[in-house]
């Protein structure tokens, strides 16, 4: 979007980024375009990856965000922290004027919890 968004990374993601850097050695993008490495990957790349994994018409990238939000809320992470991580803006205009918190320590802990949770989660084959 138009605003800078800080994204705390889990240990697992940091390790993956290090591996990606070795593959394509591009200091500007973690996920460069396959066609033009001087540009970022297309916004369609995620949906096409989801299709190739066999989830066509069954899942979307936005749906994964909704699933994450639901699980994190059920695990009692604070709503403000979850919404900030998802880059959702505050709807209350007065609160927006005064609250500029990033909740970085809580978001870092939450993203590490999320990575650990996903690492333990088994996918059931149909």
C-alpha positions in Angstrom: 0.0 0.0 0.0 1.1 3.6 0.3 2.3 3.4 3.9 5.5 1.9 5.1 4.8 -1.4 6.9 7.3 -3.0 9.2 7.1 -6.8 9.3 8.8 -8.6 12.2 10.2 -11.9 11.0 10.4 -15.3 12.8 13.6 -17.2 13.0 12.3 -19.6 10.4 11.6 -16.8 7.9 15.0 -15.3 8.5 16.6 -18.6 7.6 14.5 -18.9 4.5 15.4 -15.4 3.4 19.1 -16.3 3.8 18.5 -19.3 1.5 16.7 -17.2 -1.1 19.5 -14.7 -1.1 22.0 -17.5 -2.0 19.7 -18.5 -4.9 19.3 -15.2 -6.6 21.7 -12.8 -4.9 19.4 -9.8 -5.3 19.9 -7.2 -2.5 16.8 -5.2 -3.5 14.1 -7.9 -3.4 13.5 -11.0 -1.3 11.2 -12.2 -4.1 12.4 -10.8 -7.4 10.5 -11.3 -10.6 11.6 -14.4 -12.5 11.3 -12.4 -15.8 13.0 -9.3 -14.7 15.2 -9.6 -11.5 15.3 -5.8 -11.2 11.6 -5.8 -10.3 9.6 -7.5 -7.6 7.5 -10.6 -8.3 4.0 -10.1 -9.6 1.1 -9.6 -7.3 -0.4 -12.7 -9.1 2.5 -15.0 -8.1 0.8 -16.1 -4.9 -2.5 -16.9 -6.4 -0.9 -18.9 -9.2 1.2 -20.8 -6.6 -2.0 -21.6 -4.8 -3.5 -22.9 -8.0 -0.5 -25.1 -8.8 -0.7 -26.6 -5.3 -4.2 -27.8 -6.2 -6.3 -25.2 -4.4 -7.9 -23.5 -7.4 -11.3 -22.2 -6.4 -10.7 -23.5 -2.8 -8.3 -20.9 -1.4 -6.9 -17.4 -1.9 -4.0 -15.5 -0.4 -6.5 -13.3 1.4 -8.2 -16.4 2.8 -4.8 -17.4 4.4 -4.7 -13.9 6.0 -8.3 -14.5 7.4 -7.3 -17.9 8.7 -4.2 -16.4 10.4 -6.3 -13.6 12.0 -8.9 -16.1 13.2 -6.4 -18.4 14.8 -4.4 -15.6 16.4 -7.5 -14.1 17.8 -8.6 -17.5 19.2 -5.1 -17.8 20.8 -5.8 -14.4 22.6 -3.3 -12.2 20.8 -4.4 -8.6 21.2 -6.6 -7.4 18.3 -4.6 -4.2 17.9 -1.5 -6.3 17.4 -3.1 -8.6 14.9 -4.6 -5.8 12.9 -1.3 -3.9 12.8 0.5 -7.0 11.6 -2.1 -7.4 8.8 -1.5 -3.7 7.8 -5.1 -2.9 8.6 -5.7 0.8 9.4 -7.6 2.0 12.4 -11.1 3.0 11.5 -11.6 5.4 14.5 -10.3 8.7 13.2 -9.6 10.2 16.7 -7.6 7.1 17.7 -5.7 7.3 14.4 -4.7 10.9 15.2 -3.2 9.9 18.5 -2.1 6.3 18.4 1.0 5.7 16.3 2.0 2.5 18.1 3.7 -0.3 16.0 3.5 -3.0 18.8 6.8 -4.4 17.5 7.8 -6.5 20.5 4.3 -8.1 20.6 4.2 -8.6 16.9 7.6 -10.2 16.9 6.5 -12.7 19.6 3.2 -13.3 17.7 5.0 -14.0 14.4 7.4 -16.4 16.1 4.5 -18.2 17.7 2.8 -18.3 14.3 5.8 -19.8 12.6 6.2 -22.4 15.4 2.5 -23.2 15.1 2.7 -23.7 11.3 5.8 -25.8 11.8 3.8 -28.2 14.0 0.7 -28.2 11.8 0.2 -31.3 9.6 -1.6 -31.0 6.3 -4.2 -33.8 5.8 -4.3 -35.2 2.3 -7.7 -36.0 0.9 
